[in-house]
Amino acid sequence: MPIATPEQYCAMLDAAQKGGYAYPAINVTSLTTINGALRAFSEAKSDGIIQISTGGGEFASGTSVKDAAFGAIVLAEACHLLAEKHDVLIALHTDHCHPEKVEGFLKPLLEASRKRIAEGKGPLFQSHMFDGSVIDLKENLTISKELLKECAELGIILEVEAGCVGGEEDGHDTSGLPIEKLYTTPADMVEVYEALQPIGRFLFAATFGNVHGAYKPGAVKLKPTILRDGQKAVTDKHGEAAEMDLVFHGGSGSDLSEIRETLDYGVVKMNIDTDTQYAFTRPIVTHICENIEGVLKIDGEVGNKKAYDPRAYLKKGELGLCERMKTACDDLRSTRQTIFGKV
C-alpha cells in the first residue's frame, strides 16, 4: 500500500481517537530501520507512523553532506516505495523542529511536498512537528499559525508543542529547564486550540512530566491527569467535538498503566525512539561478541566474511527493532487496528 493520503491519515487519527488506541511513531535513520518498522506494522496488522528527526535526516544524507532536509527527503521517498509492499497504512512525519531550524529543515520539506503535488502525487510527508516549546507560548503560536496555514494548503497536519518534554535526545536538549516547564496547563491547551483550530487540523504534544532518554520502568513521574484536565477545559468551552489529538513524547521508563491511561485522554500518537535504538543495537552487539574472531582479522588471519558482512548483523538489528515495535503496538492497543482497505 502506498503511503497514506491526507484523507487516509485523517481517518487513521479519527479511528484511533474513537477506538481508544494510539499509533507508535518510530524514528528511522536508514533503509534497515525503515524495513524493521514496516515489518513490525505489517506483522501486527497495525497502521503506524514513521518519522524522521533533523539528526536522522543529517545522518541519512551521509557524513560528507550533513544536510538534514536532503536526508529526510531521501528517507521519505524510500518509505513511499517500500510501503507499497505492505498491507497497512503508514503516515510519514518529521520530529522536533525547533524555531532556528524551520528555514533549513521544515521549509525545504514543505517545498518538496509542493513539487510532488504539482506532479499529481501526494505530499511527501503527512505531518510535521514544529517544536516551539523553547520559546514563550505567544511567539510559539505566532509561528505555529503561519506554518499551519502553509501545511493546510498542502493537506499536511502540523504537530505543535506547548510546555516542554524534558531530557535530551537527537538534538533536543531541555535538561536544564525548571520542573514547571514540564507541565502544560489547561489554559495553555485552550489557548492552543483557539489559535490553531480555525486554520487547520493539528496534533498537540501537551507535556505532563514526560522526559526523553533511557530510564528504568517507573523512573519517569508522569501526571496523565494533566491531559484529562486540559481536554476538559477545551471541551467545556467549545463542545465535545473540540477534543484534541494528543501526542505522547518521552515514553521510555513509563509504566504501561500510565501509557494506557493517556489513551483515555486523547493520545493518538506516541513517539518511540530510545527503546527501538536499543532493540536494534542489542542483537548486533551479541553478533559481534559471539563472532569476534570472525569479525576481526586477528593475528594476521583473514577472519570470516560471513561474520563481518554488514548484512549478517544488520538483519538481526532489523528483527530486534521489529519485535520491540510489535510490543509498542500491543501496549498502545493498535495491534489489528488497521483501516487499510476501509477508506
C-alpha positions in Angstrom: 0.0 0.0 0.0 1.4 3.4 -0.8 1.9 5.9 2.0 -1.4 7.2 3.4 -3.1 10.0 1.6 -4.0 13.1 3.6 -7.6 11.8 3.8 -6.5 8.4 5.0 -4.2 9.9 7.6 -7.1 11.9 9.0 -9.2 8.7 9.0 -6.4 7.0 10.9 -6.4 9.6 13.6 -10.1 9.6 13.8 -10.2 5.9 14.2 -7.6 6.0 16.9 -9.4 8.7 18.8 -12.7 6.9 18.5 -11.2 3.4 19.3 -9.1 4.4 22.3 -5.7 3.5 20.8 -2.6 5.3 19.6 -0.1 4.8 16.8 3.6 4.0 17.6 5.6 6.7 15.8 9.2 5.4 15.3 12.2 7.5 14.3 14.2 6.0 11.4 17.6 6.7 10.1 18.2 4.1 7.3 16.7 1.6 5.0 17.2 -1.1 7.6 15.3 0.8 10.3 12.5 1.6 7.8 12.2 -2.0 6.9 12.2 -3.1 10.5 9.3 -0.7 11.2 7.3 -1.7 8.2 7.7 -5.3 9.0 6.5 -4.7 12.6 3.4 -2.8 11.5 2.6 -5.5 8.9 3.0 -8.4 11.3 1.0 -6.5 14.0 -1.6 -5.6 11.4 -1.4 -2.1 12.7 -1.3 1.2 10.9 1.6 3.4 12.0 3.7 6.4 11.8 7.3 6.6 10.6 9.2 9.8 11.5 12.5 11.5 10.8 14.3 13.9 13.0 16.7 16.6 11.9 19.6 14.4 13.3 18.2 11.4 11.4 18.0 13.3 8.2 21.5 14.6 8.6 22.8 11.1 9.2 21.0 9.7 6.2 22.5 12.3 3.9 26.0 11.0 4.6 28.9 12.2 6.7 30.3 14.3 3.9 27.0 16.1 3.2 25.2 16.5 6.5 22.1 18.0 5.0 19.1 17.2 7.3 16.4 18.2 4.8 18.0 16.3 1.9 18.5 13.2 4.0 14.9 13.4 5.2 13.7 13.6 1.6 15.8 10.5 0.7 14.3 8.5 3.6 10.8 9.7 2.9 11.0 8.7 -0.8 12.3 5.3 0.2 9.4 4.9 2.5 7.0 5.7 -0.3 8.4 2.9 -2.4 8.9 0.3 0.4 5.5 0.8 1.9 3.9 -0.4 -1.3 4.9 -4.0 -0.3 2.8 -3.8 2.9 -0.9 -4.0 3.6 -1.2 -1.4 6.3 -1.4 2.4 6.2 1.8 4.3 7.0 2.0 8.1 7.6 5.3 10.0 7.4 6.1 12.6 10.0 9.1 14.8 11.0 10.1 15.1 14.6 11.2 18.1 16.7 12.0 21.0 14.5 13.0 24.0 16.7 12.5 27.6 15.6 16.1 28.1 14.4 15.8 25.0 12.0 12.5 25.9 10.3 14.1 27.6 7.3 16.7 25.0 6.8 14.7 21.9 7.5 10.9 22.3 7.5 10.6 24.8 4.7 12.5 22.7 2.2 10.4 19.7 3.1 7.2 21.7 2.5 8.6 22.8 -0.9 9.3 19.1 -1.7 5.7 18.3 -1.0 4.5 21.2 -3.1 6.5 19.9 -6.0 5.1 16.4 -5.6 1.6 17.7 -5.5 2.2 19.7 -8.7 3.3 16.4 -10.3 0.0 14.8 -9.3 1.3 12.9 -6.3 0.5 13.3 -2.6 2.6 15.3 -0.2 6.0 13.9 0.8 5.1 13.9 4.5 1.6 13.7 6.0 2.6 15.7 9.1 5.4 17.8 10.5 6.3 18.9 14.0 7.2 22.4 14.9 8.7 22.4 18.4 8.2 25.9 19.8 8.4 24.8 23.4 11.7 26.5 23.8 10.1 30.0 23.3 7.2 31.6 25.1 3.7 30.5 24.1 2.7 33.7 22.3 5.7 33.5 20.0 5.2 29.8 19.6 1.6 30.2 18.4 2.5 33.1 16.1 5.0 30.8 14.3 2.7 27.8 14.5 -0.2 29.6 12.9 1.9 30.6 9.9 3.3 27.1 9.5 -0.2 25.5 9.9 -1.6 27.8 7.1 1.1 26.5 4.8 0.7 22.9 5.8 -3.1 23.1 5.5 -2.8 24.3 1.9 -0.8 21.1 1.2 -3.0 18.7 3.1 -0.4 18.3 5.8 -1.1 18.2 9.6 1.1 20.2 11.9 2.2 18.9 15.3 2.9 21.6 17.9 4.2 21.5 21.5 3.5 23.7 24.5 5.2 23.0 27.7 8.4 21.1 27.3 9.5 17.5 27.1 12.5 17.1 29.4 15.8 15.4 28.8 18.0 15.1 25.7 17.5 13.2 22.5 18.7 13.7 18.9 19.3 17.4 19.1 16.5 18.1 21.6 18.1 19.1 24.9 16.0 20.7 27.7 17.7 19.1 30.6 18.4 22.4 32.3 14.9 23.8 32.3 12.9 24.3 35.6 10.4 21.5 36.5 7.3 23.6 35.9 8.1 23.8 32.2 7.4 20.0 32.0 3.7 20.5 32.5 1.2 22.0 30.1 -1.6 23.9 31.8 -5.4 23.7 30.9 -5.2 27.4 30.0 -2.3 26.6 27.6 -4.4 23.9 25.9 -7.4 26.2 25.5 -5.1 28.9 24.0 -3.6 26.4 21.6 -6.9 25.1 20.4 -8.4 28.6 19.9 -5.3 29.7 18.0 -5.0 26.8 15.6 -8.4 25.1 15.2 -9.7 27.8 12.8 -6.7 27.3 10.5 -6.5 23.5 10.0 -6.0 20.1 11.6 -3.2 19.8 14.1 -1.7 17.4 16.6 -0.8 18.7 20.1 2.2 17.4 22.2 1.0 18.5 25.6 3.5 17.8 28.3 2.7 16.0 31.6 6.1 15.2 33.1 7.4 13.2 30.1 11.2 13.1 29.6 13.3 12.0 26.6 16.0 9.4 27.2 16.6 6.0 28.7 15.1 5.2 32.1 14.0 2.2 34.1 10.3 1.5 34.4 8.7 3.8 36.9 11.6 6.3 36.9 9.6 8.9 34.9 6.9 10.6 37.0 4.0 11.3 34.7 0.8 13.2 35.5 -1.6 11.9 32.8 -4.4 13.7 34.5 -3.0 16.9 33.1 -4.2 15.7 29.7 -7.6 14.9 31.1 -8.0 18.3 32.8 -6.7 20.1 29.7 -9.1 18.3 27.4 -12.0 19.0 29.7 -11.1 22.7 29.7 -11.3 22.8 26.0 -14.5 20.7 25.6 -16.3 22.6 28.4 -15.8 25.7 26.4 -16.1 24.5 22.8 -18.0 21.3 23.0 -17.2 17.6 22.8 -16.1 17.8 19.1 -13.2 20.0 20.2 -11.3 17.1 21.8 -7.7 17.4 20.6 -5.5 14.7 19.0 -2.7 14.5 21.6 0.9 13.2 21.2 3.0 11.4 23.9 6.7 12.2 23.7 9.4 10.7 26.0 7.6 7.4 26.9 10.7 5.4 27.9 10.6 4.4 31.5 6.8 4.9 31.8 4.6 2.3 33.4 2.2 0.5 31.0 -0.7 1.6 33.2 0.2 5.2 32.7 0.7 4.8 28.9 -2.8 3.2 28.7 -4.3 5.9 30.8 -3.2 8.6 28.3 -5.2 6.8 25.6 -8.4 7.6 27.6 -7.5 11.3 27.4 -7.0 11.6 23.6 -3.4 10.5 22.9 -3.4 9.1 19.3 0.4 9.1 18.7 3.3 8.0 20.9 6.9 8.5 19.8 9.2 5.5 20.1 13.0 6.1 19.7 15.2 5.3 22.6 13.8 1.8 23.1 14.0 0.9 19.4 17.6 2.1 19.2 18.5 -0.3 21.9 16.4 -3.1 20.4 18.2 -2.6 17.1 21.7 -2.4 18.6 21.5 -5.2 21.2 21.4 -8.2 18.7 24.2 -6.5 16.7 26.4 -6.5 19.8 25.6 -10.1 20.5 26.6 -11.0 17.0 29.9 -9.2 17.3 30.7 -10.8 20.7 29.8 -14.3 19.6 31.7 -14.0 16.3 34.6 -11.8 17.4 37.3 -13.9 15.9 35.5 -14.0 12.6 34.6 -10.3 12.6 38.2 -9.2 13.4 41.2 -10.2 11.4 43.2 -11.3 14.5 47.0 -12.2 14.4 47.1 -11.9 10.6 44.2 -14.3 9.9 41.6 -13.5 7.3 38.5 -13.5 9.6 35.1 -14.8 8.4 33.5 -12.8 5.7 30.1 -14.2 6.6 30.5 -12.8 10.1 31.7 -9.3 9.2 29.4 -8.8 6.1 27.2 -5.9 7.4 24.1 -7.7 6.2 24.8 -10.5 8.7 24.3 -8.3 11.7 22.0 -5.6 10.3 19.3 -8.2 9.6 19.5 -9.1 13.2 19.1 -5.4 14.2 16.1 -5.1 11.9 14.4 -8.1 13.5 15.2 -6.8 17.0 13.6 -3.4 16.2 10.6 -5.2 14.6 9.9 -7.2 17.8 10.1 -4.1 20.0 7.7 -2.2 17.7 5.2 -5.0 17.9 5.3 -4.7 21.6 4.6 -1.0 21.2 1.6 -1.8 19.1 0.3 -4.1 21.8 1.0 -1.5 24.5 -0.9 1.2 22.6 -3.7 -1.2 21.5 -3.1 -0.5 17.8 -2.5 -4.2 17.0 -5.1 -5.5 14.5 -6.5 -2.0 14.2 -5.6 -1.2 10.6 -8.1 0.7 8.5 -6.3 -0.5 5.3 -8.9 -1.2 2.6 -11.7 0.6 4.5 -11.0 4.2 3.4 
